[in-house]
Amino acid sequence: MMQESDSRYLPFLVLSAFLFLTAGFLQSLSGPEAIPPKLLFVAAASVLVLTLVRAAAQLRHAAGRVRQLAEPGPSGTWLLLGLILMVAAAALGLQSIRFDATERKIHELSQTSKDALAEVESDIEMVAFVRDNDQLRLRVDAMLDAYRTTVSNIRTRRIDPEREPDKAREYGTPQINTILVRAGDATEVVDELLEPDVTQAILRVEDPRRPTVAFTIDHGEFAPDRPGFTNFRSQLIDSGIDVGRLDSNDLINIPDHIRVVVVAGPTTALLPGEVQAIERFLIRGGRLAAFLDPGVESGLEDLLESRGILLPNNEIIDEGQLSRALELGDDAVAIAALGLADHEITRQLAAGVVLRSTREVSLAPKPIFGTNGIDILKTGNRAVPVEPGTRTANGPRRVHSAATALEWEANGPRTPADGVAERPYGRIVVVGDSDFLRDDLFGLYGNPAFASRVFGWLTEREFLLKFPTFNFAGTPLKVSGSGLTAIFYLQLVVFPLLAFAFGFFQWIRRR
Amino acid sequence: MRLPSSMHIAAREAQGLLWSPSGALIVGSFWVSAGLIFMLVLSRFREALILTARQPNLQAGPAGLHINDWVIAETFNYTGGVLLILFVPLLTMRSFAEERRTGNLELLMSQPLSGSDLLIGKVGGAFLALIGCFSIFLIQAGILAWITTPDWPAALVGLLGLTLTGFLFVSFGTLVSILTRSPIEAAVLSMGGLLILLTGPNMVSSAPRWLRDAIEFLSVESRFRTLTSGILDMGDVAFLLGASLILLAVALRGLDLVRWQG
């Protein structure tokens, strides 16, 4: 509100605004550490402050004139009403009242999620890593909004890792199209961007009990605290897993707190009593990871066969180019990305897996009722099974499986967590090789990611939640190319021309 | 029934804007721009549908590929984010600045009119002209009803968001028009101000948390986008109405100053 003589200050205000905008624009391009945007910010702030100081007298004068001369009118009422509405908007930001007007209800969480998350007390941070121009972005934004507005202590953020690499690095090295869920130190990455998976992840980080993975040790197995497995051990611990040991005495009665029993590379067979103990552990919802090398009777063969996993005593020799190209010896088997199954463990693996001296492991042709399994690592079609030791071929050259994952509903105790019960179910992963966990092979290609996802899957907790079926339907578009052209002319030629013609007519008439 | 004087002014203003050669030029240009945006997002949606049909694993998930997400919301977003910044100042620049420049404002002030009647009339006229520009959306709605099955309630909420944002911008443009003496100056300052209002919050992403929270609260764009995505958030509606009212209250005080300043 300046008089005409005071309009000399306007260019300075505009200059200040321009400098602020340029600084912000430069900062968005060059990152928060860049110096030039900061200098521009300082310059803009300085110009603004100086202008306001120089114009202070005029501003005071203008305000005084308004107070003296204002006619009685509704401005006070409007101002008051406006402020009340702004306060209401702030209040509604804390406890929102919103209605999802979409038929698909894509902006609302299901009642199942609402009930399950009602008791969440920790501060939860959800960060989505999605490209700005990805078609997933809209859905992810809607999902983040739905969680943020349903649960008051959830904060959300979306980062484009390509445009904002610095911000993405603050969260480690996240994969694209994932959501990171964090509560305190507990972190989980969700790669299936669907409500059930995200809700389950929130419940898990809200109650972050570290899972314990125990390694059997009395039959020549390797244990993570033995030399040669330091990388594997570090990875387990870094991913929030407690690592323990099970000697023969412990194995007879496996403690309840142990979630996964690992039998890795035994050189002698487990005793029948120990196998029975593992069987009881599995029945009550325990999980088993078996890394079994060829030519060794592990004692677990019958147990696994009873659950539909076959372990023929042979070794796979892969004569495919990929395996030979590794130059790791005749017994190296490279599982290419194409040989990775569509399973939670292998779905997101970017690189293949390298095994050495590998035993064939596969699901039985007829699965056991109530179990759900899949062969997760498959060789190329030039793999031959041979007898360990003699190397005599005992099967055809074709695709063979080197690892299998199996799960089933169990009858174990249902542990309540935040009023939501956990689903008791057993899981087994059998890999026909233990060498890939050793330091010399562990770093190759997708091996660390594969090991990480095996133990992630085995230690996973799932809560008993029944989600409604989601509506996947989109909308059709019943228009051909020529129809689009017609729409183009209607939109961009016919109607605008009518408006312009009307204006021209008015112009002629006025003249 | 006798209309209040502010309604008379609004009708006269809207007529003056829409029934003039320059008004027709503004409306026609708005229609061309909105048509371009509509064609752009519609073509993009069609390409995405074709791509998805070829590669089913690209299915976008629970929401699928929906016309509301891809075309209607995007048309509103581009209109609110770009077209309103360009066209609202053209509709409001003359409301007071031109009257001051030509000396007509003194004449108007001498009429038995209160300042609020005059302000409501001018704002109402510009707003009605903006609604006239929005009439292209009726044509687009007809086209969409012909070629697909939109989610109309969500689209209406989006239109409400666009209308409320338009009202806020008209209030801002009118305030600037009151405080300036030249329509060109009013238009340029309004465009700059609206640009800052809309894009400013995005430019301070690395500010401290409390500042980001404050700016997020004041962000018009995020509230506007919430509405265009089909969510009727009462907080957003209250914010857009409240901000408009505050701007109008300030504009009325500015008009008082102009009235007595001469």
HADDOCK unambig.tbl for C-alpha pairs under 7 A between the chains (distance, minus, plus):
assign (segid A and resid 1 and name CA) (segid B and resid 179 and name CA) 6.12 0.50 0.50
assign (segid A and resid 1 and name CA) (segid B and resid 254 and name CA) 6.69 0.50 0.50
assign (segid A and resid 21 and name CA) (segid B and resid 200 and name CA) 6.93 0.50 0.50
assign (segid A and resid 24 and name CA) (segid B and resid 203 and name CA) 4.48 0.50 0.50
assign (segid A and resid 24 and name CA) (segid B and resid 204 and name CA) 6.12 0.50 0.50
assign (segid A and resid 25 and name CA) (segid B and resid 203 and name CA) 6.15 0.50 0.50
assign (segid A and resid 28 and name CA) (segid B and resid 203 and name CA) 6.68 0.50 0.50
assign (segid A and resid 32 and name CA) (segid B and resid 206 and name CA) 6.13 0.50 0.50
assign (segid A and resid 65 and name CA) (segid B and resid 257 and name CA) 6.84 0.50 0.50
assign (segid A and resid 66 and name CA) (segid B and resid 253 and name CA) 6.57 0.50 0.50
assign (segid A and resid 66 and name CA) (segid B and resid 256 and name CA) 6.73 0.50 0.50
assign (segid A and resid 66 and name CA) (segid B and resid 257 and name CA) 5.50 0.50 0.50
assign (segid A and resid 69 and name CA) (segid B and resid 260 and name CA) 6.84 0.50 0.50
assign (segid A and resid 70 and name CA) (segid B and resid 253 and name CA) 6.75 0.50 0.50
assign (segid A and resid 70 and name CA) (segid B and resid 256 and name CA) 5.35 0.50 0.50
assign (segid A and resid 71 and name CA) (segid B and resid 256 and name CA) 6.88 0.50 0.50
assign (segid A and resid 73 and name CA) (segid B and resid 116 and name CA) 6.93 0.50 0.50
assign (segid A and resid 75 and name CA) (segid B and resid 249 and name CA) 4.49 0.50 0.50
assign (segid A and resid 75 and name CA) (segid B and resid 252 and name CA) 6.16 0.50 0.50
assign (segid A and resid 75 and name CA) (segid B and resid 253 and name CA) 6.95 0.50 0.50
assign (segid A and resid 76 and name CA) (segid B and resid 249 and name CA) 6.95 0.50 0.50
assign (segid A and resid 78 and name CA) (segid B and resid 245 and name CA) 5.63 0.50 0.50
assign (segid A and resid 78 and name CA) (segid B and resid 246 and name CA) 6.53 0.50 0.50
assign (segid A and resid 78 and name CA) (segid B and resid 249 and name CA) 5.54 0.50 0.50
assign (segid A and resid 79 and name CA) (segid B and resid 245 and name CA) 6.40 0.50 0.50
assign (segid A and resid 79 and name CA) (segid B and resid 246 and name CA) 5.00 0.50 0.50
assign (segid A and resid 79 and name CA) (segid B and resid 249 and name CA) 5.39 0.50 0.50
assign (segid A and resid 81 and name CA) (segid B and resid 242 and name CA) 7.00 0.50 0.50
assign (segid A and resid 82 and name CA) (segid B and resid 242 and name CA) 3.90 0.50 0.50
assign (segid A and resid 82 and name CA) (segid B and resid 243 and name CA) 6.20 0.50 0.50
assign (segid A and resid 82 and name CA) (segid B and resid 245 and name CA) 4.97 0.50 0.50
assign (segid A and resid 82 and name CA) (segid B and resid 246 and name CA) 5.09 0.50 0.50
assign (segid A and resid 83 and name CA) (segid B and resid 242 and name CA) 6.37 0.50 0.50
assign (segid A and resid 85 and name CA) (segid B and resid 238 and name CA) 5.19 0.50 0.50
assign (segid A and resid 85 and name CA) (segid B and resid 239 and name CA) 6.28 0.50 0.50
assign (segid A and resid 85 and name CA) (segid B and resid 242 and name CA) 4.80 0.50 0.50
assign (segid A and resid 86 and name CA) (segid B and resid 238 and name CA) 6.51 0.50 0.50
assign (segid A and resid 86 and name CA) (segid B and resid 239 and name CA) 5.30 0.50 0.50
assign (segid A and resid 86 and name CA) (segid B and resid 242 and name CA) 5.43 0.50 0.50
assign (segid A and resid 88 and name CA) (segid B and resid 235 and name CA) 6.84 0.50 0.50
assign (segid A and resid 88 and name CA) (segid B and resid 238 and name CA) 6.73 0.50 0.50
assign (segid A and resid 89 and name CA) (segid B and resid 235 and name CA) 4.19 0.50 0.50
assign (segid A and resid 89 and name CA) (segid B and resid 236 and name CA) 6.53 0.50 0.50
assign (segid A and resid 89 and name CA) (segid B and resid 238 and name CA) 5.42 0.50 0.50
assign (segid A and resid 89 and name CA) (segid B and resid 239 and name CA) 5.27 0.50 0.50
assign (segid A and resid 92 and name CA) (segid B and resid 235 and name CA) 4.96 0.50 0.50
assign (segid A and resid 93 and name CA) (segid B and resid 235 and name CA) 6.24 0.50 0.50
assign (segid A and resid 96 and name CA) (segid B and resid 235 and name CA) 6.74 0.50 0.50
assign (segid A and resid 97 and name CA) (segid B and resid 233 and name CA) 6.06 0.50 0.50
assign (segid A and resid 97 and name CA) (segid B and resid 234 and name CA) 5.74 0.50 0.50
assign (segid A and resid 98 and name CA) (segid B and resid 231 and name CA) 6.56 0.50 0.50
assign (segid A and resid 98 and name CA) (segid B and resid 232 and name CA) 5.38 0.50 0.50
assign (segid A and resid 98 and name CA) (segid B and resid 233 and name CA) 4.09 0.50 0.50
assign (segid A and resid 98 and name CA) (segid B and resid 234 and name CA) 5.91 0.50 0.50
assign (segid A and resid 99 and name CA) (segid B and resid 231 and name CA) 5.76 0.50 0.50
assign (segid A and resid 99 and name CA) (segid B and resid 232 and name CA) 5.01 0.50 0.50
assign (segid A and resid 99 and name CA) (segid B and resid 233 and name CA) 6.36 0.50 0.50
assign (segid A and resid 100 and name CA) (segid B and resid 230 and name CA) 6.38 0.50 0.50
assign (segid A and resid 100 and name CA) (segid B and resid 231 and name CA) 4.77 0.50 0.50
assign (segid A and resid 100 and name CA) (segid B and resid 232 and name CA) 6.36 0.50 0.50
assign (segid A and resid 101 and name CA) (segid B and resid 153 and name CA) 5.75 0.50 0.50
assign (segid A and resid 101 and name CA) (segid B and resid 154 and name CA) 4.84 0.50 0.50
assign (segid A and resid 101 and name CA) (segid B and resid 230 and name CA) 5.34 0.50 0.50
assign (segid A and resid 101 and name CA) (segid B and resid 231 and name CA) 5.75 0.50 0.50
assign (segid A and resid 101 and name CA) (segid B and resid 232 and name CA) 6.68 0.50 0.50
assign (segid A and resid 102 and name CA) (segid B and resid 151 and name CA) 6.57 0.50 0.50
assign (segid A and resid 102 and name CA) (segid B and resid 153 and name CA) 6.62 0.50 0.50
assign (segid A and resid 102 and name CA) (segid B and resid 154 and name CA) 4.91 0.50 0.50
assign (segid A and resid 102 and name CA) (segid B and resid 230 and name CA) 5.78 0.50 0.50
assign (segid A and resid 103 and name CA) (segid B and resid 151 and name CA) 6.44 0.50 0.50
assign (segid A and resid 106 and name CA) (segid B and resid 63 and name CA) 6.62 0.50 0.50
assign (segid A and resid 135 and name CA) (segid B and resid 60 and name CA) 6.61 0.50 0.50
assign (segid A and resid 136 and name CA) (segid B and resid 60 and name CA) 6.05 0.50 0.50
assign (segid A and resid 139 and name CA) (segid B and resid 63 and name CA) 6.70 0.50 0.50
assign (segid A and resid 470 and name CA) (segid B and resid 62 and name CA) 6.05 0.50 0.50
assign (segid A and resid 471 and name CA) (segid B and resid 62 and name CA) 5.75 0.50 0.50
assign (segid A and resid 471 and name CA) (segid B and resid 63 and name CA) 6.99 0.50 0.50
assign (segid A and resid 472 and name CA) (segid B and resid 61 and name CA) 6.36 0.50 0.50
assign (segid A and resid 472 and name CA) (segid B and resid 62 and name CA) 4.38 0.50 0.50
assign (segid A and resid 472 and name CA) (segid B and resid 63 and name CA) 5.79 0.50 0.50
assign (segid A and resid 472 and name CA) (segid B and resid 64 and name CA) 5.36 0.50 0.50
assign (segid A and resid 473 and name CA) (segid B and resid 63 and name CA) 6.92 0.50 0.50
assign (segid A and resid 473 and name CA) (segid B and resid 64 and name CA) 5.53 0.50 0.50
assign (segid A and resid 474 and name CA) (segid B and resid 63 and name CA) 6.60 0.50 0.50
assign (segid A and resid 474 and name CA) (segid B and resid 64 and name CA) 4.37 0.50 0.50
assign (segid A and resid 474 and name CA) (segid B and resid 65 and name CA) 4.63 0.50 0.50
assign (segid A and resid 474 and name CA) (segid B and resid 66 and name CA) 4.63 0.50 0.50
assign (segid A and resid 475 and name CA) (segid B and resid 65 and name CA) 6.40 0.50 0.50
assign (segid A and resid 475 and name CA) (segid B and resid 66 and name CA) 4.97 0.50 0.50
assign (segid A and resid 475 and name CA) (segid B and resid 67 and name CA) 6.00 0.50 0.50
assign (segid A and resid 475 and name CA) (segid B and resid 148 and name CA) 6.75 0.50 0.50
assign (segid A and resid 475 and name CA) (segid B and resid 149 and name CA) 6.48 0.50 0.50
assign (segid A and resid 476 and name CA) (segid B and resid 148 and name CA) 5.93 0.50 0.50
assign (segid A and resid 477 and name CA) (segid B and resid 147 and name CA) 5.76 0.50 0.50
assign (segid A and resid 477 and name CA) (segid B and resid 148 and name CA) 5.15 0.50 0.50
assign (segid A and resid 478 and name CA) (segid B and resid 147 and name CA) 4.80 0.50 0.50
assign (segid A and resid 478 and name CA) (segid B and resid 148 and name CA) 6.08 0.50 0.50
assign (segid A and resid 479 and name CA) (segid B and resid 147 and name CA) 5.86 0.50 0.50
assign (segid A and resid 488 and name CA) (segid B and resid 39 and name CA) 6.62 0.50 0.50
assign (segid A and resid 491 and name CA) (segid B and resid 35 and name CA) 5.12 0.50 0.50
assign (segid A and resid 492 and name CA) (segid B and resid 32 and name CA) 5.19 0.50 0.50
assign (segid A and resid 492 and name CA) (segid B and resid 35 and name CA) 5.68 0.50 0.50
assign (segid A and resid 492 and name CA) (segid B and resid 36 and name CA) 6.90 0.50 0.50
assign (segid A and resid 496 and name CA) (segid B and resid 28 and name CA) 4.59 0.50 0.50
assign (segid A and resid 496 and name CA) (segid B and resid 31 and name CA) 5.93 0.50 0.50
assign (segid A and resid 496 and name CA) (segid B and resid 32 and name CA) 6.01 0.50 0.50
assign (segid A and resid 499 and name CA) (segid B and resid 24 and name CA) 5.52 0.50 0.50
assign (segid A and resid 499 and name CA) (segid B and resid 27 and name CA) 6.89 0.50 0.50
assign (segid A and resid 499 and name CA) (segid B and resid 28 and name CA) 5.08 0.50 0.50
assign (segid A and resid 500 and name CA) (segid B and resid 24 and name CA) 5.90 0.50 0.50
assign (segid A and resid 500 and name CA) (segid B and resid 25 and name CA) 5.88 0.50 0.50
assign (segid A and resid 500 and name CA) (segid B and resid 28 and name CA) 5.91 0.50 0.50
assign (segid A and resid 502 and name CA) (segid B and resid 24 and name CA) 6.72 0.50 0.50
assign (segid A and resid 503 and name CA) (segid B and resid 20 and name CA) 6.27 0.50 0.50
assign (segid A and resid 503 and name CA) (segid B and resid 21 and name CA) 3.97 0.50 0.50
assign (segid A and resid 503 and name CA) (segid B and resid 24 and name CA) 4.77 0.50 0.50
assign (segid A and resid 503 and name CA) (segid B and resid 25 and name CA) 6.51 0.50 0.50
assign (segid A and resid 504 and name CA) (segid B and resid 21 and name CA) 6.17 0.50 0.50
assign (segid A and resid 506 and name CA) (segid B and resid 20 and name CA) 6.28 0.50 0.50
assign (segid A and resid 506 and name CA) (segid B and resid 21 and name CA) 5.79 0.50 0.50
assign (segid A and resid 507 and name CA) (segid B and resid 21 and name CA) 5.56 0.50 0.50
